[in-house]
Amino acid sequence: MIRLFVALELPMSVRTRLALLAGGVPGARWQRQDQMHLTLRFIGEVDEGVARDIDDALSTVRAPAFTLELSGVGDFGGRDPHTLWAGVRANRALVHLQKKAESALVRVGLEAETRKYTPHVTLARLRNAPREKVAEFVAHHALFASGPIEVDSFALFSSHLGGDGAVYRVERRYALIGSSPA
């Protein structure tokens, strides 16, 4: 079995800026730079045959290259926050790509994702973090902006869980239309 997800890779310069936001929230387990990405679709555990089908399906996705920008920070969990994240400025091309990837995955037999797509980059997982510290963090970094990020591909990642957190590996990259070949 292999644990998979589909995501956009972020440039090292952006991951470095995101990592510099870390701190000030007790109970936060901050993401390492090598863990930072923008998920299009979490897949979960599948067998090798299904993984090959997923790869084949994603290789048929056609969408244009585009530019996006990370903007602001927030949290998931309401009164009991469990995740800190950096947001993404509204972007139709990103949503279009996500829908294309989702459609490809449903065609190979995966169940459709029922949650609304909320693009974000996870900054930290929280355990018993004081709500007021989370609110202070969000207020302090509300104006965070990455600047333009060129997106010319998306990737199928594997996730290997370990004692020091997950290790993510790109299994395959898929070029977007209008990107220059690698």
N, C-alpha and C positions, 0 to 999 in steps of 0.2 A: 504494500500500500504506500501511496505517496500523497502528501498534503500539498495542495496547490491553490494558487490565487493568481489573478490577472491584475497587473498594475502598470503604472507609469514609473519609470526610474526618474530620479531627481538629480540634477547636476550637483557635484560635490560642493560647489560654492553655496548653493541653497541649503544643502544638508548641514553645512558648517554653521550658517546663520541660524538655522533652526536649533541646532545643538546649543548655541550660545544663549538661547532663551531659558535653558534648564536651570532650575533652582527656585528656592523660596516656598516650596509646597511640601510640607511633611507628608510622608506616605506615598510620594510619587516615585515610580520606577521609570526613569527617563529612557527613551529609546536611544540606542546607539545610532551614529550616523549611518552605518551599514544596514540598519533596519528601516530607515525612513524611505517611504514610497507613497504613491497615491493610488489606492486600490480602486480598480474598476469593478472587480467581482471576486469575492471569496468563494472558493469551490469546496475545499475540505478534502477529506481522505477519499481517494479513488484507487482502483487497481491499475496496473500498468497498461492494460488494454484500453481502459477508459481514458487514461492519460494520453495515449497515442491518438485516440479519437478527438480529444479536446484540442491537441496540437494541430491535427488536420483541420478541424473546424475553424480555429482561430487564424490559421494561415489563409483562409478565404475572406477574412474581414477586409473590406476596402473602405477607407476613410481618409480624408485629407489631413496632412500635417497642419499643426496649428500652434498658437501661442497661448499660454495661460499665465495667471498670476496668483500666487498665494496672497491672502489678505485677511488679517485679523486672526484672533485665536478664540477658542471657546471650550466648552466642556459638554460631555454627555453625562446624563444621570440625574439632572435636576437637583433635588435636595440631598441626594447621596451620589455625588459625582464619582464616576469611575474612569473617565478618560479625558485628557487634555488634548486638544488638536489645533492645528493651523488650518484655516479655511481656504476656500478657493473662490476668487471673484467669479461671478456668474459667467458661464462659458458654454454657448450652444454646441461648439465643436466637440468639447469634452463629453457632454451629455450624449451627443450623436455617437461618438466612439463607444461609450459605455453601453448604449442600447444595441449597437451592432455586435459587440462582444457577448452581451447577454443573449441575444437572439441565436448566435452561433452555438452557445453552450446548451440552450434549450433544444436545439435541433439534434444534438447528440444524446439527448435523453436526460439531462440534468433538470431538476425541478427549477422553475422560474423563481427568481428572488422576489419575495413579497414586500420587503421593506423599500421605502422610497430611497433612491440613490442620493446620498449626502456626501459629496466629494470633500475629502479632508486628508491631512497628513497627521497621523497619531504622533504626539509628542511624548506622552507619558500615560502609563496605566496607574490608577489611583487605588489605594486601599486605606480606608479610614482617614482620608484627607480632610482637614477642617474646611468646611464650606467657605468660611471667611477668607482663608488663604487662597483657595481656588479663585474666589471672586477678585481678590487683590491681583493675582497673576493675570487673569483675563483682562482686568482694567488696565494694568500696567503695560500689557503688550497688545492692546486693542488696535493700535495703528501699524502693527507689523505688516510689511509688504515686501514681497520677494523681488519685485521687478519682473520683467517678462521672462518666461521660460519657454524655450522652443521645444515643441514636442514633435519628434519625427518618427517615433516608434512606440510600441507598447510591448509588454513582456509577460510570459508565463513564468511564474516563480514557484519553486518548491520551498517548503518551510519545514525545518528540522528542529524540533523542540529539544532544548538542553537546559542544564542547570543555570547557565548564564543568559537565559532567554533564547528566543528563536534565532536560528541562522537561516537567512534567506539566500537562495541561489537562483540566478536566471537560468531557466531551462531552455528558453528560446525567445528571440526577439522577432517582432513582426513590424516591418517598415510600413509607414503611412505614405499615402500618395503625395508626391511632391517633395519627398525627402531625398537627400542624396544617398546613394548606396554606400554602405560601410566598407 
